[in-house]
């Protein structure tokens, strides 16, 4: 192409648009407002925040000024899945704590609840979550007492 390098640009959604979609999903889940805050800057307390630039969407976790995790995607749905997965984890953990079964690995109830919750939003997301959980269990099986 005559030495011309063409860069592919991506069309990214604004924070406002993403925030609205995220809150709509959280509302469908019945998530408590405190568990579903959309941050655009790090809080320093381990809460994820979203950065957007020409490279795409960045899911970033920082704590005490240190960056612990950064995942990048050009797909807004992927970013929303990551964010919603955090909310679902929080909700399922609280559910397990309230419904704990003695001598049973707490992950049984928690994993089941995670799939149940996310399936209310998307069957594809539920299948993906199921596969993630199966991979965890393949390495770390349930250990009931």
C-alpha angles and dihedrals in degrees: 000000000000093000093297114140114207119203119212111228124204127218108233129193119236124250088251093056093044092046091052092049091046093050091047089055091046090051091052088052092049089236118174112251091238091060096048109052116146109219125193094186131039117269094202090234101092096269114140120244133191126237122187126198140139090291091059137250121345123201103201132183119195132174127187091348094309122115109226102172138016125177122178131199139162091214117090091200090057091053091048090050090054092048095045091047088062092051092047091049091052093048094045092048091054091046091052091049091053094045101034116163113214116244092008124115102255091221090072092069095033095051091046090051093048091056092044093052098045092045088066087067104038137354088212092054089049092053091047091050090048090054091048090051092047089053090052091049092048088062099030111027123197114279111201117182 
